[in-house]
Structure formats: C-alpha cells, structure tokens
Amino acid sequence: MNKDFVLAQVTKEFKGEGFTTAAIQSISIVIPHNQITAVIGPSGSGKSTLLSLLGALDKPSNGSIHYGNEHLNKYKAKQLSKFRYEEIGFVFQQFHLLPTLTALENVLSPLFPHKRDPSKDKEARELLKQVGLSGKEGFLPSQLSGGQQQRVAIARALINNPSWILADEPTGNLDSVSSENIMKLLLDIQKENQCGVIMVTHDKKIAERADRIIEFQDGKILEV
C-alpha cells in the first residue's frame, strides 16, 4: 500500500469571536514515506498544525489530505481513531508520560483501551532495549532524565509498529548531547523499521540531518 501523504490546497482556520486565523493557507505537497522530513519555521507558522492534520487529530477547513489512495477527509470518527492507532506514532516535546506508570507500562499505555496480545509485553521490553533503556523497565518517569523520558516516549510511539512517527519538537526540552542522541535514535529507527518520520524542530542543525526540509512561514510553505 502506498503510504505517502498528499495534501492538495489544504487550509486550516481557527475561528474565535469576531476573528478567523488561518494557521495553514492553501498548501499542496507530497510527503513520501520511508524518509525523514523536517518541518522548520518560527513559532506560530503552522508547523504543529500540519502534524495535527497529518495525524488525524484535526481536519482541514478546506482542501484534501490523502494517505495513499485513502481520502482522510471522508473518514468517520471511528475510522480516524483506527487510522491513528494502526498507522501513527506520536512523539511530543513534553513527553506526556503518565507519572504513576513505570517505563514499561508507559510504553504499553496506547494498548490499554484495546484487547492486548500478551506478546506485546515482550515487544515493549525489546523496544526499551532498542532505545537504550534496558534495565529501566520498572522506573517511574520521575526517576529518569529528560533524555531517558523522551526515549520512553519514542518506544511508546513504536509499540503498534506504525508506518509514520510524527514528532513535535522531540528535542526541544533536551540539552545538546541528549538532542543529538535522540536524533541519532530517530535516524536508526527510521532505517531499521522503514517507517516515515515527520519532525517539527526549531533546531536547524537537527533539521539538516533529515532527508528533506520543509520551511513554513505564516501558514505557507517557503521552500521544499
């Protein structure tokens, strides 16, 4: 199955009392699978809105988003939920780990609303090993460094073997050494798992490690 994202004249508007803000303005672009794409631009330029649209957390105001041959705009709520569960792994700047759960339990947390295959426990341990956290399975987030917490978040994003990882400022809260380690980890994971990665970042040095850079300004794409 073709798993490229194809956006055609996509606009996303947010309406308030007496005003309308266009976070994304009529963008058309193809984002190929099996590579790392970095999305850069100043705060408020539309980068995170793009991730929300691609991850089916929101719908465009106008235009269309295709995933291969599938028209995401036409999906019902249950179909969108299934799409997110099966195809997308999210990684956020703030980690969003559950503080009362261990590292292992956090990795497994996307599966909690669903009937879980017992083999997933073994897979979660393997993922923690893959991200360099073997032996930390029983640690709470408060017992881990920022870089280690982000590694747990990446392992969590991988638990369903997603086709895409969508990462919103994954190194934004980390020091330079941890940032480099997380970027190297994403590069390794993309190569090993043959998944697509779309990463929003303010760090141009991090962005330059990607296969492709998309630059946003005022809701529009400046350069591809």
C-alpha positions as CSV (number, residue, x, y, z in Angstrom):
1,M,0.0,0.0,0.0
2,N,1.2,3.5,-0.9
3,K,1.6,5.4,2.4
4,D,2.6,8.8,1.1
5,F,0.8,11.8,2.4
6,V,-0.7,14.0,-0.4
7,L,-2.1,17.4,0.6
8,A,-4.0,19.5,-2.0
9,Q,-4.9,23.1,-1.3
10,V,-5.2,22.4,2.4
11,T,-6.2,25.3,4.6
12,K,-6.8,25.2,8.4
13,E,-8.7,28.1,10.0
14,F,-9.4,28.7,13.7
15,K,-12.4,30.9,14.4
16,G,-13.0,32.9,17.5
17,E,-15.4,35.7,18.5
18,G,-15.1,38.2,15.7
19,F,-12.0,36.8,14.1
20,T,-10.6,34.0,11.9
21,T,-7.0,32.9,11.9
22,A,-5.6,30.8,9.0
23,A,-2.9,28.6,10.6
24,I,-2.3,26.9,7.3
25,Q,-3.0,28.6,3.9
26,S,-3.7,26.5,0.8
27,I,-0.7,24.2,0.9
28,S,-0.1,21.5,-1.6
29,I,2.7,19.0,-1.1
30,V,3.5,15.3,-1.2
31,I,5.4,13.8,1.8
32,P,6.9,10.5,0.8
33,H,7.0,7.5,3.1
34,N,10.3,5.8,4.2
35,Q,12.3,9.0,4.8
36,I,12.8,11.7,7.5
37,T,11.2,15.1,6.8
38,A,12.0,18.0,9.0
39,V,9.5,20.9,9.3
40,I,11.0,24.2,10.3
41,G,9.8,27.8,10.8
42,P,9.1,30.3,13.5
43,S,6.6,29.8,16.3
44,G,3.0,30.1,15.0
45,S,3.9,29.4,11.4
46,G,1.7,26.3,11.1
47,K,4.2,23.5,11.8
48,S,2.3,21.8,14.7
49,T,-1.0,22.4,12.9
50,L,0.4,20.4,10.0
51,L,1.3,17.5,12.3
52,S,-2.2,17.5,13.8
53,L,-3.8,17.3,10.4
54,L,-1.5,14.5,9.2
55,G,-2.0,12.6,12.4
56,A,-5.8,12.9,12.0
57,L,-6.1,14.8,15.3
58,D,-7.9,17.6,13.4
59,K,-9.5,18.1,10.0
60,P,-8.7,20.7,7.4
61,S,-11.1,23.6,6.8
62,N,-10.6,23.3,3.1
63,G,-8.7,21.1,0.7
64,S,-7.9,17.3,0.9
65,I,-5.5,15.0,2.6
66,H,-4.9,11.6,1.0
67,Y,-3.0,8.7,2.6
68,G,-2.0,6.7,-0.3
69,N,-5.3,6.1,-2.1
70,E,-7.4,6.8,1.1
71,H,-9.2,10.2,1.4
72,L,-8.8,11.0,5.1
73,N,-11.3,13.9,5.0
74,K,-14.0,11.4,4.4
75,Y,-13.2,9.1,7.3
76,K,-15.7,8.9,10.2
77,A,-14.6,9.3,13.8
78,K,-14.1,5.5,14.3
79,Q,-12.1,5.3,11.1
80,L,-9.9,8.1,12.1
81,S,-9.3,6.5,15.5
82,K,-8.4,3.2,13.8
83,F,-6.0,5.1,11.4
84,R,-4.2,6.8,14.3
85,Y,-3.9,3.5,16.3
86,E,-2.6,1.5,13.4
87,E,-0.6,3.9,11.3
88,I,0.7,6.8,13.5
89,G,3.1,7.0,16.4
90,F,3.2,10.4,18.2
91,V,6.2,11.9,20.0
92,F,5.8,15.2,21.8
93,Q,8.1,17.8,23.2
94,Q,6.6,17.5,26.7
95,F,6.9,13.6,26.7
96,H,3.3,13.2,28.1
97,L,4.3,10.1,30.2
98,L,1.9,9.0,32.8
99,P,3.7,9.8,36.1
100,T,2.3,6.8,38.1
101,L,3.2,4.3,35.5
102,T,6.6,2.6,35.0
103,A,8.6,3.0,31.8
104,L,7.3,-0.4,30.6
105,E,3.7,0.5,31.4
106,N,4.0,3.8,29.7
107,V,5.2,2.0,26.5
108,L,2.2,-0.3,26.7
109,S,-0.3,2.5,27.5
110,P,-1.6,3.0,23.9
111,L,-2.8,-0.6,24.1
112,F,-4.8,-0.2,27.3
113,P,-8.2,0.7,25.6
114,H,-7.8,-2.4,23.4
115,K,-7.6,-6.2,23.9
116,R,-3.9,-6.7,24.3
117,D,-1.8,-9.6,22.9
118,P,0.4,-10.9,25.8
119,S,3.4,-10.9,23.3
120,K,3.2,-7.1,23.4
121,D,4.8,-7.1,26.9
122,K,7.9,-8.8,25.4
123,E,7.8,-6.4,22.5
124,A,7.7,-3.4,24.9
125,R,10.8,-4.7,26.7
126,E,12.5,-5.1,23.4
127,L,11.6,-1.6,22.4
128,L,13.0,-0.2,25.6
129,K,16.2,-2.2,24.9
130,Q,16.2,-0.7,21.4
131,V,16.1,2.8,22.7
132,G,18.9,2.1,25.2
133,L,16.8,1.7,28.4
134,S,17.3,-2.0,29.2
135,G,17.1,-2.4,33.0
136,K,14.9,0.7,33.3
137,E,11.6,-1.0,32.8
138,G,10.4,-0.5,36.4
139,F,11.5,3.1,36.7
140,L,8.9,5.9,37.1
141,P,9.3,9.0,34.9
142,S,10.4,11.0,37.9
143,Q,13.4,8.6,38.2
144,L,14.5,9.2,34.6
145,S,16.4,12.0,33.0
146,G,14.7,14.2,30.3
147,G,16.5,12.3,27.6
148,Q,15.5,9.0,29.0
149,Q,11.9,10.1,29.3
150,Q,11.9,11.0,25.6
151,R,13.3,7.6,24.8
152,V,10.4,6.0,26.6
153,A,8.1,8.3,24.6
154,I,9.7,7.1,21.4
155,A,9.4,3.4,22.4
156,R,5.7,4.1,23.2
157,A,5.2,5.6,19.7
158,L,6.6,2.4,18.2
159,I,4.5,-0.2,20.1
160,N,2.0,-0.6,17.3
161,N,4.7,-0.8,14.6
162,P,3.4,2.5,13.0
163,S,4.0,3.4,9.4
164,W,4.8,7.0,10.5
165,I,6.3,8.7,13.5
166,L,5.1,12.3,13.9
167,A,7.4,14.1,16.3
168,D,6.7,17.7,17.6
169,E,9.9,19.3,18.8
170,P,11.2,15.9,20.1
171,T,14.5,17.6,21.2
172,G,13.0,20.9,22.4
173,N,13.4,20.2,26.1
174,L,16.8,18.5,25.9
175,D,20.4,19.6,26.2
176,S,22.6,19.4,23.1
177,V,24.0,15.9,23.9
178,S,20.6,14.4,24.6
179,S,19.3,16.1,21.4
180,E,22.0,14.5,19.3
181,N,21.3,11.1,20.9
182,I,17.5,11.4,20.2
183,M,18.2,12.5,16.6
184,K,20.5,9.6,16.1
185,L,17.9,7.2,17.6
186,L,15.2,8.5,15.2
187,L,17.6,8.1,12.2
188,D,18.3,4.5,13.3
189,I,14.7,3.7,13.9
190,Q,13.6,5.1,10.5
191,K,16.3,2.9,8.8
192,E,15.6,-0.2,10.8
193,N,11.8,0.0,10.8
194,Q,11.4,1.5,7.4
195,C,8.8,4.0,8.7
196,G,8.3,7.6,7.7
197,V,9.3,10.3,10.2
198,I,8.0,13.9,10.1
199,M,9.7,16.0,12.7
200,V,8.9,19.6,13.7
201,T,12.0,21.4,15.0
202,H,13.5,24.8,15.7
203,D,17.0,23.4,15.5
204,K,18.4,23.8,12.1
205,K,21.4,21.5,12.9
206,I,18.9,18.8,13.8
207,A,16.8,19.6,10.6
208,E,19.9,19.2,8.4
209,R,20.1,15.6,9.4
210,A,16.8,14.9,7.7
211,D,16.3,13.7,4.1
212,R,14.2,16.7,3.3
213,I,13.3,20.1,4.9
214,I,10.0,21.9,4.6
215,E,10.1,25.5,5.7
216,F,6.9,27.3,7.0
217,Q,6.2,30.9,7.5
218,D,2.8,32.5,8.2
219,G,1.0,29.2,7.3
220,K,2.7,28.9,3.9
221,I,5.5,26.7,2.6
222,L,8.5,28.8,1.7
223,E,10.9,26.1,0.4
224,V,10.8,22.4,-0.2
